[in-house]
Amino acid sequence: SAGHTHKRVTENLGVTYYVNERFTQDYSGVSLKQVESSVEDDYISNLRNNCWKEKQQ
């Protein structure tokens, strides 16, 4: 979405996501890990959903 132009990659799974310019000021340590965990959870959920849809075809 608008303003989310800075590319980042999660440390664990290497999932790409985009943040605004203040992200590194607002998130670090535990809060960064929580954000990245949420990004990865969403990624895995979407992957599972897409796989399920393909199996239905």
VENLINDA-V882724 format. One record per run of one state. SS is the DSSP state (hx for helix, st for strand, lp for the rest). FROM is the first residue (numbers start at 1). LEN is the number of residues. If there is no record, write none. Layout:
ss = <SS & SS>
from = <FROM & FROM>
len = <LEN & LEN>
This chain:
ss = <lp & st & lp & st & lp & hx & lp & hx & lp>
from = <1 & 6 & 10 & 16 & 20 & 23 & 27 & 29 & 57>
len = <5 & 4 & 6 & 4 & 3 & 4 & 2 & 28 & 1>
